Amino acid sequence: MTSLSPYDNLSPVARAAYRSKSAAADLAPLPRAAKDDALLAVADALEVRTHEIVTANAEDIERAREAGTEESMIDRLTLTPERVRAMAHGVRDVAALPDPVGEIVRGSTLPNGIDLRQVRVPLGVVGIIYEARPNVTVDAAALCLKSGNAVLLRGSSSASASNTALVRVLRDAVGGAGLPADAVQRVPGEDRDSVRELMRARGLVDVLIPRGGASLIRTVVEQSTVPVIETGTGNCHVYVDAETDLDMAVSILVNSKASRPSVCNAAETLLVHQDIAADFLPRALDALADAGVTVHADERVLPYGAASRANVVPATADDWETEYLSYDIAAAVVDSLEGAVAHIRLWSSGHTEAIVTTSQAAARRFTQLVDSTTVAVNASTRFTDGGEFGFGAEIGISTQKLHARGPMGLPELTSTKYIVTGDGHTR
């Protein structure tokens, strides 16, 4: 009589989670060299198999266009050979970073002679629920592998072919390098039941990280029994202060909004100090027009629109809280720096806010008063990014205040444990 496997009566999602848990246990004690070798194998495989990945991605793009998907979402979905090479480069960057596992956070010898150390350890099994961003598949896998975690990837059905191809490439490379291939898995199933089951896999999955729009994030936060690291939407602001360099302000504004409007660190609202509005807004509106941006203007910005090349429309109450992810921006004139801060506090998602100013006092005041994950002074909002921060990549940008905040790199994918070493000590 053949005995049943303990997995036989489990759902496909639960079986995947159990395999992840086993893989995580095998990964945790591995030395850096073993993990780095696997990451370099992943990077090489991405480049060698670029055609396979881009061909699969073309299926997703075709389905998206047939479904009438907005161009900003198609941009997020699209993988080109250049973007695949960029992903491979990002994986190599992660391999070159220090390994956080085993790092001593603090340590001391207690008065009784006991040696106490707090060290970084992997979280275990990390679940990622994300929308049509297939690059997240590679970024998440690379960061989890380097930090000794297994990863369960649940992308949206709109990127199904892309994610299937990417995970196949990743698993082949990881397994070929001698690590457990189950360290990287795609969650089985395309329907919402598989997402709900992942959110309730407490005890098998150690943490969930949602990446996507407000609705997705809210659903995961509210319905999950697995601990969640909340990544927020990007309603980012650029504030142009009374004392400013006009050329710099225009450049930062256009880059923040138009360099890639479909990402979460793109600016969605422009705030202009009343004292500089007459000099700045005509130039800014023309520059935004040249970039193809529609301006949703309050009553103090609207008059400047008539004399500009810009497509300017009246703003509604909804515009101030909207993450457009498109060539649109809301714009308002404020009475003061404090007025800008009040607007940001009311409407910001807590992601990134920027001030453009030549006043050190204004910059200092703005950074003190604004409570977002990142506050930029005379720099584009687009710099809020794990790669730009030198983290190699990011698994998300956390807008919560517990455990991790801002772009999440390798240290944020670890927890800690205490190692207590005595010599026959008793209490």
C-alpha positions in Angstrom: 0.0 0.0 0.0 1.4 3.3 -1.1 1.4 6.0 1.6 0.0 9.4 0.8 2.3 12.4 0.6 1.4 15.1 3.1 0.9 17.4 0.1 -1.5 15.2 -1.7 -4.7 16.7 -0.3 -3.5 20.3 -0.5 -4.4 22.9 -3.1 -1.9 23.9 -5.7 -1.3 27.2 -3.9 -0.7 25.5 -0.6 1.7 23.0 -2.2 3.7 25.8 -3.7 3.8 27.5 -0.3 5.1 24.3 1.3 7.8 24.0 -1.3 8.8 27.6 -0.7 9.0 27.0 3.0 11.4 24.1 2.4 13.5 26.1 -0.1 13.7 29.0 2.3 15.1 26.7 5.0 17.8 25.5 2.5 18.6 29.1 1.4 19.0 30.6 4.9 22.4 29.2 5.8 24.0 29.5 2.4 27.2 31.6 2.1 27.2 34.8 0.0 29.2 33.2 -2.8 26.6 30.5 -3.5 23.8 33.2 -3.8 25.9 35.5 -5.9 26.8 32.7 -8.3 23.1 32.0 -8.8 22.3 35.7 -9.4 25.1 35.9 -12.0 23.6 32.8 -13.7 20.2 34.5 -13.7 21.6 37.7 -15.3 23.4 35.6 -18.0 20.2 33.6 -18.7 18.1 36.7 -19.0 20.4 38.0 -21.7 20.8 34.7 -23.5 17.0 34.1 -23.5 15.9 37.7 -24.3 14.1 36.6 -27.5 12.0 34.0 -25.6 11.1 36.7 -23.0 10.2 39.4 -25.4 8.2 37.0 -27.6 6.1 36.0 -24.6 5.7 39.6 -23.6 4.3 40.4 -27.1 1.4 38.0 -26.4 0.5 40.1 -23.3 0.8 43.4 -25.2 -1.4 42.1 -28.0 -4.1 41.0 -25.5 -3.8 44.4 -23.7 -4.3 46.4 -26.9 -7.3 44.2 -27.9 -8.8 44.9 -24.5 -8.4 48.7 -24.9 -5.8 49.0 -22.1 -4.5 52.6 -21.6 -1.1 53.3 -23.1 0.4 54.1 -19.6 -0.5 50.6 -18.5 0.9 49.1 -21.7 4.2 50.9 -21.1 4.4 49.3 -17.6 3.7 45.9 -19.2 6.2 46.2 -22.1 9.5 44.4 -22.2 12.0 45.4 -24.9 15.5 43.9 -25.4 16.9 47.0 -23.7 14.6 46.6 -20.7 15.6 42.9 -20.4 19.3 44.0 -20.5 18.5 46.6 -17.8 17.0 43.9 -15.7 20.0 41.7 -16.1 22.2 44.6 -15.2 20.1 45.2 -12.1 20.6 41.5 -11.0 24.3 41.9 -11.3 24.1 45.0 -9.2 22.3 43.1 -6.5 25.0 40.3 -6.7 27.7 43.0 -6.0 26.0 44.3 -2.9 27.0 43.2 0.6 25.0 40.3 2.0 22.9 41.5 4.9 22.4 38.0 6.3 24.6 37.5 9.4 25.3 41.2 9.8 25.5 42.1 13.5 23.1 44.9 14.2 24.3 45.4 17.7 26.2 43.4 20.2 27.7 43.6 23.7 29.0 41.6 26.6 26.5 41.9 29.5 27.7 42.5 33.1 27.2 38.8 33.9 29.6 37.8 31.1 27.0 36.6 28.6 27.8 37.6 25.0 24.7 39.1 23.3 24.4 39.6 19.5 21.5 40.7 17.3 22.0 39.5 13.8 20.1 39.8 10.5 18.3 36.7 9.3 16.0 36.1 6.2 12.3 36.7 6.6 11.6 33.3 5.1 8.9 33.1 2.4 8.0 36.4 0.8 4.9 36.7 -1.2 4.6 39.4 -3.9 1.2 40.4 -5.3 1.6 42.8 -8.2 0.0 44.2 -11.3 1.3 44.5 -14.9 5.0 45.1 -14.2 6.9 42.0 -15.3 10.2 43.6 -14.3 9.0 43.2 -10.7 9.3 39.4 -11.2 13.1 39.7 -11.7 13.7 42.4 -9.2 11.8 40.6 -6.4 13.4 37.3 -7.2 16.9 38.8 -7.2 16.5 40.6 -3.9 14.9 37.7 -2.2 17.6 35.3 -3.3 20.4 37.6 -2.2 18.7 38.0 1.3 18.2 34.3 1.7 14.4 34.3 1.1 12.2 32.2 -1.1 9.7 34.1 -3.1 6.1 33.4 -4.3 5.2 35.6 -7.2 1.6 36.4 -8.0 1.5 38.8 -11.0 -1.6 39.9 -12.8 -3.2 37.9 -15.5 -2.4 40.7 -17.9 1.3 39.8 -17.7 0.7 36.0 -17.5 2.8 35.0 -20.6 5.7 37.4 -19.6 5.8 36.2 -16.0 5.6 32.5 -17.0 8.6 33.0 -19.3 10.6 35.0 -16.8 10.0 32.5 -13.9 11.0 29.6 -16.2 14.3 31.4 -17.0 14.9 32.2 -13.3 14.2 28.7 -12.1 16.4 27.1 -14.7 19.3 29.4 -13.8 18.8 29.1 -10.0 18.5 25.3 -10.2 21.5 25.1 -12.6 23.6 27.0 -10.0 22.9 24.4 -7.3 20.2 26.3 -5.4 16.7 25.0 -4.9 14.6 26.0 -7.9 11.6 26.3 -5.7 13.2 29.4 -4.1 11.4 31.1 -7.1 7.9 30.2 -7.8 4.9 31.6 -9.6 1.7 31.2 -7.6 -0.5 28.7 -9.5 -3.8 30.0 -10.8 -5.1 33.1 -12.6 -8.3 33.8 -10.7 -8.8 35.8 -7.5 -9.2 32.6 -5.5 -5.5 32.0 -5.8 -4.8 35.5 -4.5 -7.2 35.0 -1.6 -5.5 31.7 -0.7 -2.1 33.3 -0.7 -3.3 36.1 1.5 -4.5 33.5 4.0 -1.5 31.2 4.0 -0.4 32.3 7.5 2.3 30.1 8.8 3.5 29.2 5.3 4.1 32.7 4.0 6.0 35.0 6.3 5.2 38.4 4.7 3.2 39.7 1.8 4.1 42.8 -0.2 1.5 44.2 -2.6 2.6 46.4 -5.5 0.1 48.2 -7.6 -2.8 50.5 -7.5 -4.7 51.7 -4.5 -7.4 49.1 -4.9 -5.0 46.2 -4.9 -3.1 47.5 -1.9 -6.2 48.2 0.1 -7.6 44.7 -0.6 -4.4 43.0 0.5 -4.0 45.1 3.6 -7.6 44.6 4.7 -8.1 40.9 3.8 -4.8 39.3 4.4 -4.1 37.2 7.5 -0.4 37.1 6.5 1.6 40.1 7.8 1.7 42.8 5.1 4.3 45.5 4.2 2.2 48.2 2.7 3.5 49.8 -0.5 1.7 53.0 -1.3 0.5 54.7 -4.4 2.5 57.7 -5.7 0.7 61.0 -5.4 3.9 62.9 -5.5 4.3 66.7 -5.4 6.7 69.3 -6.7 6.7 72.6 -4.8 8.4 75.6 -6.4 9.3 78.1 -3.7 9.3 81.9 -3.8 13.1 81.9 -4.0 14.1 79.6 -6.8 16.1 79.1 -10.0 13.5 79.2 -12.7 15.5 77.0 -15.2 16.2 74.4 -12.5 12.5 74.4 -11.5 11.3 73.9 -15.0 13.8 71.1 -15.6 12.9 69.3 -12.4 9.2 69.6 -13.0 9.3 68.2 -16.5 11.6 65.4 -15.5 9.4 64.5 -12.5 6.3 64.4 -14.6 7.2 63.4 -18.1 10.3 61.2 -18.1 8.1 58.2 -17.3 4.6 59.1 -16.2 3.4 55.5 -15.6 5.6 54.9 -12.5 4.9 55.6 -8.9 7.6 58.2 -8.4 6.3 60.5 -11.2 5.0 63.8 -10.0 1.2 64.2 -10.0 0.8 67.7 -8.5 2.6 71.0 -9.0 2.4 73.6 -6.3 3.8 77.2 -6.9 4.4 79.9 -4.4 2.3 83.0 -5.3 5.3 85.3 -5.3 6.9 83.4 -8.2 3.8 82.3 -10.1 3.9 85.1 -12.7 7.5 84.4 -13.7 7.4 80.6 -13.4 4.0 79.5 -14.7 4.2 80.8 -18.3 7.5 79.0 -18.7 6.4 75.8 -16.9 3.1 75.5 -18.8 4.9 75.8 -22.2 7.5 73.2 -21.1 4.7 70.9 -20.0 2.9 71.4 -23.3 6.1 70.5 -25.2 6.2 67.3 -23.2 2.6 66.5 -24.0 1.2 67.0 -20.5 -2.3 68.2 -19.8 -2.6 70.5 -16.8 -5.5 70.3 -14.4 -5.4 73.8 -13.0 -6.9 75.6 -10.0 -8.5 79.0 -10.4 -5.2 80.8 -9.8 -3.3 78.8 -12.5 -6.1 78.9 -15.1 -5.4 82.5 -16.3 -1.9 81.6 -17.2 -3.1 78.8 -19.4 -4.9 81.1 -21.9 -1.6 82.7 -22.9 0.4 79.4 -23.1 0.6 76.5 -25.5 -0.5 74.1 -22.8 -3.7 72.0 -22.7 -5.1 73.5 -19.5 -8.4 72.3 -18.0 -10.1 73.3 -14.7 -9.2 71.0 -11.8 -11.9 69.2 -9.8 -11.7 68.1 -6.2 -10.8 64.6 -7.4 -7.6 65.8 -9.2 -5.8 66.5 -5.9 -5.9 62.9 -4.8 -5.4 61.3 -8.2 -2.4 59.2 -9.2 -2.7 59.8 -12.9 0.1 57.5 -14.2 -0.3 59.4 -17.5 0.6 62.7 -19.1 -1.5 64.7 -16.7 -0.7 66.9 -13.7 -2.7 68.9 -11.2 -1.4 72.5 -10.5 -2.2 75.0 -7.8 -0.8 78.3 -6.5 -0.2 78.5 -2.8 0.2 81.4 -0.5 3.3 80.2 1.3 5.6 77.2 2.0 3.3 76.4 4.9 0.4 76.4 2.4 2.2 73.9 0.2 2.9 71.7 3.2 -0.8 71.9 4.3 -1.9 70.8 0.8 0.6 67.9 0.8 -0.5 66.8 4.2 -4.1 66.7 3.0 -3.6 64.9 -0.3 -0.3 63.2 -0.4 0.0 59.4 -0.4 3.2 59.8 1.6 5.5 58.7 -1.2 7.8 61.5 -2.5 7.6 65.3 -2.4 10.2 67.8 -3.8 11.0 71.4 -3.2 12.9 73.6 -5.7 14.4 76.5 -3.9 17.6 78.6 -3.5 16.8 79.2 0.2 18.5 76.9 2.7 16.0 78.0 5.3 13.1 77.0 3.1 14.6 73.7 2.2 15.3 73.0 5.9 11.7 73.9 6.8 10.2 71.8 4.1 12.1 68.7 5.0 11.2 69.1 8.6 7.5 69.6 8.0 6.8 67.1 5.2 6.3 63.5 6.4 6.7 61.3 3.4 9.1 58.4 2.7 11.3 60.7 0.6 11.7 64.5 0.5 13.8 65.8 -2.3 15.5 69.2 -2.4 16.3 70.5 -5.8 16.0 67.1 -7.3 13.4 65.2 -9.3 10.9 62.9 -7.6 12.0 60.2 -10.0 15.1 59.5 -7.8 13.0 57.6 -5.3 14.0 54.3 -6.6 16.0 51.4 -5.2 18.4 51.4 -8.1 19.0 55.1 -7.9 19.6 54.9 -4.2 22.3 52.3 -4.7 20.2 49.3 -3.5 20.6 47.4 -6.8 16.8 47.2 -7.1 13.8 47.4 -4.8 11.0 45.1 -3.9 8.7 48.0 -3.4 8.4 51.4 -1.9 6.9 51.1 1.6 4.8 54.1 2.7 4.1 52.6 6.1 6.2 53.3 9.2 6.7 49.8 10.7 9.7 47.7 9.8 10.5 49.4 6.5 9.9 52.8 4.9 10.8 54.0 1.5 12.6 51.9 -1.2 13.0 48.4 0.2 16.4 46.9 -0.6 18.2 43.9 1.0 18.2 44.9 4.7 14.5 45.5 4.6 14.0 41.9 3.5 15.5 40.6 6.7 14.4 40.3 10.3 16.8 39.8 13.3 17.4 37.2 16.0 19.4 37.3 19.2 22.2 34.9 19.8 23.0 34.5 23.5 26.3 32.8 24.3 27.2 31.9 27.9 29.5 29.7 29.8 27.2 27.6 31.9 25.2 30.7 32.9 21.9 30.1 34.6 19.4 32.7 35.8 
